Amino acid sequence: FPYLVLVVLLIRAVTLEGASLGIKFYLIPEWSRLADIKVWEAAAVQIFFSLSVGGGGLITLSSYNRFHNNILRDTAIVCVGNCLTSFIAGFAIFSVLGFMATELGVDVKDVATGGTGLAFEAYPDLVTRLPAAPFWAVLFFLMLFTLGLDSQFAIVETILTGILDFMPVLRPKKTLIVAAVCFTGFILGLPLCCPGGGYVLDLLDYYAASWPYLFIGLMELIIIAYIYGYSNYIDDLYEMTGNNILYKLKKPMSVFYCGLSPLVIFIIFIFSWHNYEPLKKGSYIYPAWANGIGWIIAMLGILPVPFTAIYVYAKAYMANPIPDMQDRVKDTLRETTRHTVEWRQNAIRLNNKDGEKSNFEYRQEGDRMVRYRRGQAPEGKMSGFVNGGMVSSKDDFTPM
């Protein structure tokens, strides 16, 4: 349904007077803007937000997949489908902006604004120019409503799964927990419907939907590449999918996983803080107390990560019986930076079921299960197809 409405709007948009000016503005890049860190920040936040990277939604929903689900195919479909949809929708948006610029006698850049204006100004203006405009207006806002519902399904499920995993005793009361989460979200969302709701929305968008996503995405990359182990990660994907292309692309992908992606995100994150400017909407500059609230909102999504890490390490350090301080610090760090015993229980269960068909086998070593290439367990540990990888060591294949 959303695609049907989008196609109708696109066809009408490109036939408007001045649409070509908007499309030209959309497709022809200004290479000098690449030197502006704000452009990189906006691009990173957009792709993080649209793909739900760092928000927990993808991880939550994928946790319900079968172990051998073809996640490579699903990932390609989601990424390509999302980016193509955004690209095609851009033609409709900028066609309208070109028309609006022609009507007002100004340049496209003077009417091309971000934020909620696209959904509540550009598109509605386009809808009014369709035959039977009231009918298409109802369909358009019904489309926005269904898209919002889709997003809410993922968000609510993410929160719900976190609560129930943290407190399994509440699982029999799942319906009540869902109702409580939805009601809380409803109450918190009411201020957005007030006369000043647009300002509150922009405040949340500016502070909550940028830095926390970048920071969490950066931490996820560092944990996968340098703590869990990039080779471990590739072996996990192969164990689930059995696709040999993973090993063919392992070294090229390591450039992104272990170097380029975390470096770029880190640079964007640091420079966006360095070049920070108080929020403003048009000619209105938000007061200092409002920006202070924004900083608190942003920190609520960032600080729990280091604080939790410090708490977990301190708790493990206090419980560690090793008397020597240096050895105690190292042993605690090793124990707190490897995955739990429960991490691969599902993989072990499926491995036992697959038997000889699996390329891996699990062997008991002490109190943990260690994964090896089937029939080739060495004296020391090894990774999958003897993958050295970019982040490989004797402990690269962390035991269960």
Legacy VTK file of the C-alpha trace (Angstrom):
# vtk DataFile Version 3.0
C-alpha trace
ASCII
DATASET POLYDATA
POINTS 400 float
0.000 0.000 0.000
2.704 2.587 0.823
4.436 1.785 -2.465
1.179 2.225 -4.405
0.650 5.678 -2.920
4.319 6.537 -3.487
4.122 5.602 -7.178
0.976 7.711 -7.668
2.586 10.693 -5.960
5.779 10.205 -7.968
3.921 10.175 -11.302
2.063 13.352 -10.400
5.128 15.066 -8.962
7.339 14.697 -12.023
4.635 16.283 -14.204
4.514 19.503 -12.172
5.979 22.710 -13.564
9.533 23.158 -12.332
9.918 19.496 -11.317
13.031 19.203 -13.463
14.723 21.928 -11.385
14.117 19.956 -8.208
15.323 16.704 -9.775
18.451 18.443 -11.040
19.098 19.809 -7.549
18.550 16.296 -6.173
20.877 14.424 -8.535
23.756 16.834 -9.136
26.079 16.843 -6.097
27.935 19.822 -4.701
31.333 18.254 -4.107
32.422 21.108 -1.850
29.806 19.996 0.707
31.874 16.868 1.378
34.153 19.061 3.463
31.231 19.865 5.784
31.106 17.432 8.728
27.399 18.220 9.143
26.726 16.518 5.805
28.543 13.365 6.923
26.745 13.408 10.257
23.347 13.794 8.597
24.123 10.981 6.154
25.297 8.636 8.910
22.303 9.388 11.128
19.925 8.911 8.191
21.261 5.477 7.269
21.463 4.415 10.920
17.906 5.522 11.542
16.334 4.215 8.334
17.997 0.796 8.663
17.397 0.719 12.433
21.113 0.185 13.010
22.042 0.648 16.654
18.414 0.816 17.740
18.047 -2.838 18.648
15.086 -3.487 16.353
16.949 -5.623 13.829
18.620 -7.710 16.529
15.327 -8.212 18.353
13.344 -9.279 15.289
16.144 -11.449 13.905
16.318 -13.308 17.218
13.069 -15.020 16.220
14.624 -16.472 13.036
15.490 -20.099 12.551
19.170 -20.752 13.242
19.896 -21.612 9.590
17.845 -18.736 8.179
19.533 -17.104 5.172
20.385 -13.844 6.909
22.691 -12.791 4.070
19.723 -12.743 1.687
17.524 -10.949 4.222
20.221 -8.357 4.878
20.619 -7.659 1.163
16.844 -7.316 0.693
16.468 -4.919 3.626
19.455 -2.741 2.674
18.763 -2.576 -1.065
14.994 -2.197 -0.605
15.394 0.576 1.957
17.941 2.551 -0.047
16.030 2.198 -3.328
12.804 3.313 -1.659
14.544 6.379 -0.237
16.127 7.138 -3.616
12.830 6.852 -5.513
10.938 8.854 -2.883
13.529 11.583 -3.341
12.307 12.175 -6.895
8.786 12.865 -5.641
10.004 15.138 -2.846
12.391 17.213 -4.936
9.954 17.445 -7.828
7.546 19.149 -5.416
10.340 21.350 -4.070
11.207 22.343 -7.634
7.566 23.223 -8.238
7.370 25.222 -5.008
10.567 27.104 -5.916
9.124 27.931 -9.338
5.878 29.154 -7.774
7.735 31.372 -5.282
10.381 32.521 -7.754
13.300 31.377 -5.600
16.044 28.742 -5.846
15.329 25.145 -4.855
17.864 25.343 -2.042
15.754 28.066 -0.428
12.745 25.765 -0.046
14.637 22.493 0.531
14.433 22.094 4.283
14.706 18.936 6.364
12.770 17.707 9.347
9.019 17.292 9.457
8.487 19.749 6.624
8.824 17.027 3.997
6.026 14.896 5.419
3.728 17.698 6.521
4.404 20.369 3.897
5.943 19.062 0.658
3.902 15.863 0.287
0.578 17.406 1.392
1.122 20.198 -1.111
1.586 17.554 -3.795
-1.548 15.675 -2.715
-3.698 18.786 -3.127
-2.706 18.924 -6.786
-4.036 15.459 -7.597
-7.490 14.855 -9.062
-9.916 13.967 -6.249
-7.464 15.510 -3.783
-9.448 14.650 -0.596
-9.375 10.962 -1.522
-5.609 10.968 -2.034
-5.119 13.057 1.109
-6.855 10.358 3.146
-4.731 7.657 1.473
-1.536 9.634 2.042
-2.057 10.147 5.758
-3.297 6.560 6.055
0.028 5.558 4.503
1.907 7.655 7.074
-0.174 6.039 9.806
0.611 2.494 8.625
4.311 3.330 8.286
4.258 4.716 11.806
2.570 1.555 13.057
5.249 -0.579 11.399
7.937 1.402 13.195
6.075 1.149 16.490
5.785 -2.634 16.168
9.582 -2.917 16.022
10.168 -0.347 18.790
7.633 -1.882 21.173
8.931 -5.385 20.464
12.488 -4.226 21.198
11.514 -2.703 24.540
9.287 -5.669 25.384
11.981 -8.240 24.601
14.506 -6.345 26.718
12.141 -6.241 29.684
11.137 -9.910 29.439
14.718 -11.114 28.912
15.877 -9.101 31.906
12.954 -10.234 34.059
11.726 -13.622 32.751
9.290 -13.830 35.669
7.116 -11.299 33.805
6.666 -13.466 30.686
3.330 -14.948 31.833
2.095 -11.332 32.066
3.288 -10.376 28.575
-0.055 -8.849 27.548
-0.027 -6.522 30.546
3.588 -5.553 29.880
2.733 -4.717 26.259
-0.187 -2.588 27.447
2.044 -0.813 29.979
4.739 -0.089 27.366
2.198 1.233 24.856
0.396 3.344 27.464
3.692 4.830 28.672
4.660 5.664 25.093
1.227 7.224 24.544
1.572 9.468 27.602
5.129 10.485 26.689
3.999 11.270 23.151
1.129 13.582 24.134
3.366 16.692 24.387
4.214 16.226 20.708
0.534 16.806 19.871
0.380 20.134 21.695
0.761 23.520 19.936
4.505 23.484 20.634
4.862 19.812 19.748
6.834 20.561 16.615
9.552 22.185 18.683
9.653 19.220 21.065
9.836 16.843 18.105
12.786 18.706 16.594
14.510 18.722 19.996
14.176 14.935 20.251
15.232 14.478 16.642
18.309 16.681 17.060
19.630 15.112 20.267
18.151 11.618 20.600
18.344 10.456 16.988
21.964 11.331 16.214
24.748 10.910 18.762
23.303 7.864 20.595
22.955 5.968 17.304
26.484 6.832 16.216
27.946 5.910 19.596
26.095 2.596 19.898
26.980 1.677 16.305
30.636 2.459 17.004
30.610 0.314 20.152
28.992 -2.584 18.286
31.680 -2.482 15.598
34.497 -2.354 18.165
33.019 -5.221 20.175
32.541 -7.431 17.107
35.923 -6.683 15.540
38.234 -6.371 18.528
36.615 -8.065 21.525
34.441 -10.885 20.233
36.751 -11.322 17.248
36.144 -10.665 13.561
37.043 -14.270 12.658
34.579 -15.527 15.252
31.913 -13.357 13.672
32.569 -14.685 10.159
32.583 -18.275 11.428
29.255 -17.650 13.165
27.743 -16.405 9.910
29.105 -19.412 8.034
27.800 -21.824 10.648
24.336 -20.339 10.224
24.248 -19.962 6.435
26.876 -22.381 5.056
27.701 -19.804 2.363
31.358 -19.984 1.249
31.254 -16.441 -0.117
31.786 -15.255 3.453
35.358 -16.573 3.414
36.010 -15.165 -0.044
34.921 -11.718 1.125
36.435 -12.009 4.583
39.566 -9.933 3.969
37.840 -7.186 1.919
35.089 -6.895 4.535
37.651 -6.744 7.342
38.797 -3.390 5.952
35.352 -2.002 6.788
34.615 -3.936 9.982
38.039 -3.507 11.565
39.162 -0.176 10.189
37.236 2.120 7.895
33.726 1.975 9.394
34.674 2.487 13.064
37.213 5.155 12.076
34.702 7.138 9.997
31.984 6.894 12.657
34.484 7.958 15.344
35.596 10.981 13.300
32.003 12.012 12.584
31.080 11.552 16.238
33.989 13.633 17.584
33.737 16.434 15.013
29.959 16.690 15.421
30.570 17.372 19.118
33.421 19.755 18.360
31.263 21.729 15.909
28.183 21.599 18.095
25.709 24.446 17.726
22.612 25.047 19.856
19.414 23.907 18.170
17.380 26.408 16.182
14.241 26.122 14.084
14.041 28.758 11.409
14.712 32.040 13.162
13.852 30.613 16.587
16.856 29.692 18.750
16.138 27.220 21.515
16.884 28.532 25.034
19.807 27.150 27.020
17.580 25.083 29.325
15.984 23.366 26.315
19.393 22.472 24.896
20.367 21.253 28.366
17.397 18.882 28.313
18.539 17.767 24.879
22.004 16.945 26.192
20.475 14.942 29.030
18.357 12.996 26.521
21.447 12.270 24.401
23.504 11.176 27.417
20.721 8.818 28.531
21.447 6.836 25.377
25.239 7.014 25.631
26.361 6.897 29.265
24.674 3.583 30.205
27.202 1.777 27.979
30.425 2.848 29.812
28.694 2.903 33.202
27.429 -0.662 32.758
30.861 -1.807 31.578
32.496 -0.268 34.646
29.884 -1.806 36.956
30.226 -5.299 35.439
34.023 -5.148 35.583
34.091 -3.826 39.166
31.658 -6.511 40.307
33.712 -9.272 38.640
36.951 -7.817 40.008
35.645 -7.829 43.581
34.521 -11.458 43.196
37.831 -12.593 41.664
39.828 -14.642 44.215
43.268 -14.165 42.584
45.501 -12.435 45.184
48.009 -10.768 42.837
46.550 -7.445 41.684
48.055 -7.473 38.175
46.938 -11.034 37.461
43.559 -10.244 38.960
43.075 -7.264 36.639
44.048 -9.311 33.558
41.916 -12.310 34.507
38.899 -10.119 35.251
39.299 -8.320 31.936
39.505 -11.645 30.088
36.415 -13.024 31.834
34.306 -9.906 31.338
35.171 -9.494 27.640
34.253 -12.968 26.471
30.750 -14.151 25.805
28.725 -16.095 28.335
28.354 -19.856 28.598
24.821 -19.523 27.237
25.938 -17.721 24.072
26.123 -20.693 21.700
23.636 -23.080 23.318
21.289 -22.884 20.332
24.200 -23.424 17.932
25.333 -26.490 19.895
21.814 -27.919 19.860
21.522 -27.473 16.086
25.057 -28.789 15.604
24.116 -32.013 17.393
21.040 -32.263 15.197
22.950 -31.636 11.941
25.647 -34.164 12.846
28.162 -34.804 10.086
26.481 -32.270 7.809
27.911 -29.464 9.932
31.405 -28.152 9.154
32.030 -27.543 12.845
32.064 -29.578 16.009
31.960 -28.642 19.681
34.208 -30.202 22.288
34.167 -29.863 26.040
37.202 -28.072 27.455
36.915 -27.464 31.167
33.571 -25.862 31.918
33.054 -24.600 28.351
32.367 -25.899 24.858
34.911 -24.961 22.178
34.109 -24.877 18.451
36.506 -26.416 15.903
36.517 -27.287 12.228
35.113 -30.815 12.071
37.853 -33.458 12.251
40.679 -30.937 12.442
40.870 -29.957 16.096
44.505 -28.875 16.694
46.481 -28.919 19.901
45.664 -25.226 20.326
42.590 -23.307 19.327
41.829 -22.324 15.765
39.234 -20.359 13.881
36.926 -22.071 11.378
38.750 -22.561 8.084
42.074 -21.632 9.711
41.146 -17.970 9.343
43.872 -15.687 10.517
41.768 -12.619 9.827
42.585 -9.104 10.885
41.783 -9.637 14.562
43.098 -13.120 15.124
45.026 -14.521 18.060
45.280 -17.751 19.973
42.133 -16.694 21.808
40.358 -15.461 18.682
38.042 -18.421 18.849
36.678 -17.706 22.315
35.387 -20.869 23.980
31.775 -21.317 24.965
LINES 1 401
400 0 1 2 3 4 5 6 7 8 9 10 11 12 13 14 15 16 17 18 19 20 21 22 23 24 25 26 27 28 29 30 31 32 33 34 35 36 37 38 39 40 41 42 43 44 45 46 47 48 49 50 51 52 53 54 55 56 57 58 59 60 61 62 63 64 65 66 67 68 69 70 71 72 73 74 75 76 77 78 79 80 81 82 83 84 85 86 87 88 89 90 91 92 93 94 95 96 97 98 99 100 101 102 103 104 105 106 107 108 109 110 111 112 113 114 115 116 117 118 119 120 121 122 123 124 125 126 127 128 129 130 131 132 133 134 135 136 137 138 139 140 141 142 143 144 145 146 147 148 149 150 151 152 153 154 155 156 157 158 159 160 161 162 163 164 165 166 167 168 169 170 171 172 173 174 175 176 177 178 179 180 181 182 183 184 185 186 187 188 189 190 191 192 193 194 195 196 197 198 199 200 201 202 203 204 205 206 207 208 209 210 211 212 213 214 215 216 217 218 219 220 221 222 223 224 225 226 227 228 229 230 231 232 233 234 235 236 237 238 239 240 241 242 243 244 245 246 247 248 249 250 251 252 253 254 255 256 257 258 259 260 261 262 263 264 265 266 267 268 269 270 271 272 273 274 275 276 277 278 279 280 281 282 283 284 285 286 287 288 289 290 291 292 293 294 295 296 297 298 299 300 301 302 303 304 305 306 307 308 309 310 311 312 313 314 315 316 317 318 319 320 321 322 323 324 325 326 327 328 329 330 331 332 333 334 335 336 337 338 339 340 341 342 343 344 345 346 347 348 349 350 351 352 353 354 355 356 357 358 359 360 361 362 363 364 365 366 367 368 369 370 371 372 373 374 375 376 377 378 379 380 381 382 383 384 385 386 387 388 389 390 391 392 393 394 395 396 397 398 399
